[in-house]
């Protein structure tokens, strides 16, 4: 299985479809020391496209998302500690159903190798596995049949708010012989001298 992102997302080798808008997601919490954390994911769109290679084991499409975080004094509360750090992160989760990690060969001469090859480009600051940054692109080996989480952006708050927008991020999935799905996940974390708090938002799952 080979996944490639380049400012658009992967399809499943199915016929092209109209862009699908997903519901806006929102969540909030009040920390133990009096801060209100808010997280919102909007402009969520997934669009599968016909695979340009016409391969039975390739998917192609694109995804868009905007995520925003806000931290303010909770109503009726006087914060007892300062916020030392706060970070918002946006991820794309890609799943391929069929595990061919031992390799698989098909009757008409096509074979699927033991690993996926993931290539990402067009998203500033993207990292794979937390070790390498996209500049301008990066590749990594992944085993199919498992869920893969790829960063679409990470931003440390310099004020009380921050946002990340990734529009029409291209994803190509090669070597997947089963259904392929994607989901956007957003995480907002804040830390004070006495508390650490995190909110997570998950979009609906969509087929590519």
C-alpha positions as CSV (number, residue, x, y, z in Angstrom):
1,X,0.0,0.0,0.0
2,X,1.4,3.4,-0.9
3,X,-0.1,6.6,0.3
4,X,0.9,10.0,-1.1
5,X,-0.3,13.4,0.1
6,X,0.4,16.6,-1.8
7,X,-2.3,19.1,-0.9
8,X,-5.2,16.7,-1.9
9,X,-6.4,13.1,-0.5
10,X,-6.6,9.5,-1.7
11,X,-9.5,7.8,-3.5
12,X,-10.2,4.1,-3.6
13,X,-10.0,3.4,-7.2
14,X,-13.7,3.9,-7.4
15,X,-15.4,6.2,-9.9
16,X,-15.1,9.9,-9.3
17,X,-17.5,11.4,-6.9
18,X,-18.7,14.9,-6.0
19,X,-17.0,16.5,-3.0
20,X,-18.6,15.4,0.3
21,X,-18.9,18.0,3.0
22,X,-18.6,16.6,6.6
23,X,-20.3,18.1,9.7
24,X,-18.5,20.7,11.7
25,X,-17.1,19.4,15.0
26,X,-16.8,21.3,18.2
27,X,-15.8,20.6,21.8
28,X,-14.7,22.5,24.9
29,X,-13.6,22.0,28.5
30,X,-12.8,24.1,31.6
31,X,-9.5,23.2,33.1
32,X,-9.0,22.7,36.9
33,X,-7.3,26.1,37.1
34,X,-9.9,28.1,35.4
35,X,-9.2,28.3,31.7
36,X,-11.8,27.4,28.9
37,X,-10.3,25.5,26.0
38,X,-12.3,25.4,22.7
39,X,-11.6,23.4,19.6
40,X,-13.5,23.4,16.3
41,X,-13.0,21.6,13.0
42,X,-14.8,23.0,9.9
43,X,-14.6,23.2,6.1
44,X,-14.2,19.4,6.2
45,X,-14.5,18.0,2.7
46,X,-13.4,14.7,1.1
47,X,-13.5,14.0,-2.6
48,X,-12.5,10.7,-4.2
49,X,-11.3,10.8,-7.8
50,X,-10.8,8.2,-10.4
51,X,-7.3,6.8,-10.2
52,X,-5.1,8.2,-13.0
53,X,-3.2,4.9,-13.3
54,X,-6.4,2.9,-13.6
55,X,-5.0,0.4,-11.1
56,X,-7.2,-1.9,-9.1
57,X,-5.0,-1.4,-6.1
58,X,-4.7,2.4,-6.2
59,X,-6.9,5.2,-4.7
60,X,-6.8,8.9,-5.3
61,X,-8.6,12.0,-4.1
62,X,-8.3,15.1,-1.9
63,X,-9.3,16.4,1.5
64,X,-9.7,19.8,3.1
65,X,-10.1,20.9,6.7
66,X,-9.8,24.0,8.9
67,X,-9.2,23.6,12.6
68,X,-9.1,26.4,15.2
69,X,-8.3,26.5,18.9
70,X,-9.1,29.2,21.5
71,X,-8.3,29.5,25.2
72,X,-9.9,32.1,27.4
73,X,-10.8,32.7,31.0
74,X,-13.7,30.5,32.0
75,X,-16.9,32.2,32.8
76,X,-17.2,33.0,36.6
77,X,-13.6,31.8,37.2
78,X,-10.4,33.5,38.0
79,X,-7.5,31.4,36.6
80,X,-5.2,30.3,39.3
81,X,-2.2,29.5,37.1
82,X,-0.8,30.9,33.8
83,X,-0.9,28.9,30.6
84,X,2.7,27.8,29.9
85,X,2.2,26.2,26.5
86,X,-0.6,25.3,24.1
87,X,-0.5,23.4,20.9
88,X,-3.0,22.5,18.1
89,X,-2.4,19.6,15.8
90,X,-4.2,18.3,12.8
91,X,-3.9,14.7,11.5
92,X,-5.2,12.7,8.5
93,X,-5.8,9.0,9.4
94,X,-5.7,6.6,6.5
95,X,-6.9,2.9,6.8
96,X,-6.6,0.1,4.3
97,X,-8.5,-3.0,5.1
98,X,-6.5,-5.8,3.4
99,X,-3.2,-6.7,5.1
100,X,-0.7,-7.8,2.5
101,X,2.4,-7.3,4.7
102,X,3.8,-10.7,3.5
103,X,3.3,-9.7,-0.1
104,X,0.5,-10.8,-2.5
105,X,0.4,-11.7,-6.1
106,X,-2.6,-11.4,-8.4
107,X,-3.6,-13.5,-11.4
108,X,-2.9,-10.8,-14.1
109,X,0.7,-10.2,-13.2
110,X,0.3,-7.5,-10.5
111,X,2.0,-7.9,-7.2
112,X,1.7,-6.0,-3.9
113,X,4.9,-5.5,-2.0
114,X,5.3,-6.0,1.8
115,X,5.2,-2.3,2.7
116,X,3.4,0.9,1.8
117,X,5.3,3.8,0.5
118,X,3.9,7.2,1.8
119,X,4.9,10.4,0.2
120,X,3.7,13.8,1.4
121,X,4.2,17.2,-0.1
122,X,2.5,20.6,-0.1
123,X,1.8,20.8,3.6
124,X,4.1,23.1,5.6
125,X,5.7,21.4,8.6
126,X,4.3,18.0,7.9
127,X,6.1,15.2,9.8
128,X,5.9,11.4,9.5
129,X,6.7,9.4,12.6
130,X,7.7,12.5,14.4
131,X,11.2,12.4,12.9
132,X,11.3,14.1,9.6
133,X,9.8,17.3,8.1
134,X,8.5,17.8,4.6
135,X,10.7,20.2,2.7
136,X,9.3,19.9,0.2
137,X,8.4,16.2,0.4
138,X,9.0,13.1,2.4
139,X,8.5,9.4,2.0
140,X,8.1,6.6,4.6
141,X,7.5,2.9,4.6
142,X,4.3,1.6,6.1
143,X,2.6,-1.8,6.4
144,X,-0.8,-2.0,4.8
145,X,-3.7,-3.4,6.8
146,X,-3.0,-0.9,9.6
147,X,-4.3,2.6,10.4
148,X,-1.7,5.3,9.6
149,X,-1.8,8.7,11.1
150,X,-0.1,11.5,9.2
151,X,0.4,15.1,10.4
152,X,-1.3,17.9,8.4
153,X,0.1,20.6,10.7
154,X,1.1,21.5,14.2
155,X,1.1,25.0,15.7
156,X,2.1,26.4,19.1
157,X,-0.2,29.2,20.2
158,X,1.6,32.6,20.4
159,X,-1.6,34.3,21.6
160,X,-4.9,32.8,22.9
161,X,-5.9,31.4,19.5
162,X,-4.5,29.6,16.5
163,X,-5.7,27.8,13.4
164,X,-4.5,25.4,10.7
165,X,-6.1,25.1,7.2
166,X,-5.2,22.4,4.7
167,X,-7.1,22.8,1.5
168,X,-7.4,20.1,-1.2
169,X,-4.5,18.0,0.2
170,X,-3.8,15.3,-2.4
171,X,-3.6,11.7,-1.2
172,X,-2.7,8.7,-3.3
173,X,-2.9,5.2,-1.9
174,X,-1.2,2.4,-3.8
175,X,-1.0,-1.3,-3.0
176,X,-4.4,-1.5,-1.1
177,X,-6.6,-4.3,-2.3
178,X,-9.5,-3.5,0.1
179,X,-11.6,-0.6,1.1
180,X,-9.6,2.6,2.0
181,X,-11.0,5.2,4.4
182,X,-9.8,8.5,5.8
183,X,-10.6,10.6,8.9
184,X,-9.5,14.0,10.1
185,X,-8.4,14.1,13.8
186,X,-7.7,17.4,15.7
187,X,-5.9,17.7,19.0
188,X,-5.6,20.7,21.3
189,X,-3.4,20.5,24.4
190,X,-2.6,23.1,27.0
191,X,-0.3,23.0,30.1
192,X,-0.1,25.1,33.3
193,X,2.1,24.5,36.3
194,X,-0.6,22.4,37.9
195,X,-2.6,20.8,35.0
196,X,-2.3,19.3,31.5
197,X,-5.5,19.1,29.4
198,X,-6.2,17.8,25.9
199,X,-9.3,17.8,23.6
200,X,-9.6,15.5,20.6
201,X,-12.1,15.9,17.7
202,X,-12.7,13.2,15.1
203,X,-14.5,13.7,11.8
204,X,-16.7,11.2,10.3
205,X,-15.0,8.3,8.4
206,X,-15.1,8.7,4.6
207,X,-14.4,6.1,1.8
208,X,-11.8,7.0,-0.8
